[in-house]
Amino acid sequence: MRPLNLLASLLFLAGAVWALTRSERTVREIQNTYYSCLTPFLTAGSKLEVKARAFRDEVRHSKELEAELDEIRQEYDRLRQVESHARELEAENARLRRAMDFQQRTEFAATAARVIRRQPTTWWQTVEIDRGEDSGVVLHQPVVADGGLVGKVDRVGKTGFSSVILLTDEACQVSVQVEGTPEVGILSGQRGQYEGEPKLRLRFLSPKARLSPGSRVFTTGRGGLFPANLLVGTVEAVVPGPLDSEALVRPSVDFTDLSTVFLLPLQQTQ
């Protein structure tokens, strides 16, 4: 035993012997004094115990709340996914309804196709659709949308794939006429369109062409490729020239968001 422990034990024994040799009244006074000294510590300890229990209960309650919050978050995420899926289905249904309405309105036996791929580097030049040779697709077949002319098929795959060159590509040229005027020209896309909404270029108009902004532009049917009277856009501005004039045309089709297109039978356009 260490010296300090031994000394403490001896002092305790000496105090106990001294207390036992006192009178009963003296012992009671000693006890009262002892309890009086301990009372503050006991009271403080009791308060600490109450606080510790309250803290423990609060921690347990916080964990329960946290678990409930996690469940609520998971349920919220699940509902957001359900809502997103419902919106996608609603948009898909709207596209299908528009497609059915278009097929009913058009005078041609149009075949619907979905745009399945579009490259950022050729965004205004080509799109790929989910129809191929197995669906009767042929080269140069006209492609339209609810808004008007989209372009033509420039490559046909064996099954479930074809490439469409868009009207916004300068290589896709169409014979058109401005509504309500004798003005006839060649419409095509413009090179270097990388941002914003693309515009079309209408060339070979007469030098004194008088076109009003907003005038509609339709296909003429010349050349036997595209049928006549397909809407392609509206005139935005005219640039006069010494030999001929040009016009800037806003496309009638929203080329920024192509999802469903229609293929017109080639034999009906010849």
Order of alpha helices (4+ residues) and beta strands (2+ residues): alpha-alpha-beta-beta-beta-beta-beta-beta-beta-beta-beta-beta-beta-beta
